Amino acid sequence: MTDAKLQRARAAAEKAAQELAALEAEESAKAAQIAAERAAREIEYAHRVKETWRAEEEQNSEAEKAARARFYELVAEEPWFVAFAEYRAHRFKRGHILNTAQGAQSRLGETVTVPENRIYDATIMDDVINAAEQRAREIAADFADELDARRESFVNGEA
């Protein structure tokens, strides 16, 4: 009786092993097909990017120019900017005053004693630029994530 049970168990195990092998082969074939389709879509996406990047960059460049113009318009209306520009203008005016005085001394044949104008960098703008650059990097990183998501969506066959 034990031999019959053993025979049946062996037959069942062999049948299960055959079913398992068939299922694994099917799963492997599906995975290979999915990988091949994904690779084909990746190549197609690369071709699309290669064909469209110039137009996208032109669009981005135009948007950049518009954003810059908008920035200049808006910042020129800010009271702090108006005051800062006025402050910087006085530094440039000082240069004109000194240049005129130097020219007058030269025309009179005198030794030029008027000092050279020195324009100092304004550190407030460094702070503003640093803050803008940080925010710009964040915006660009979000855009990079969108590009990656678009690519993944396409490569995964979702788009």
PyMOL commands that set and color helices and strands:
alter all, ss='L'
color gray80, all
select helices_A, chain A and resi 2-77+79-107+123-155
alter helices_A, ss='H'
color red, helices_A
deselect
rebuild
show_as cartoon
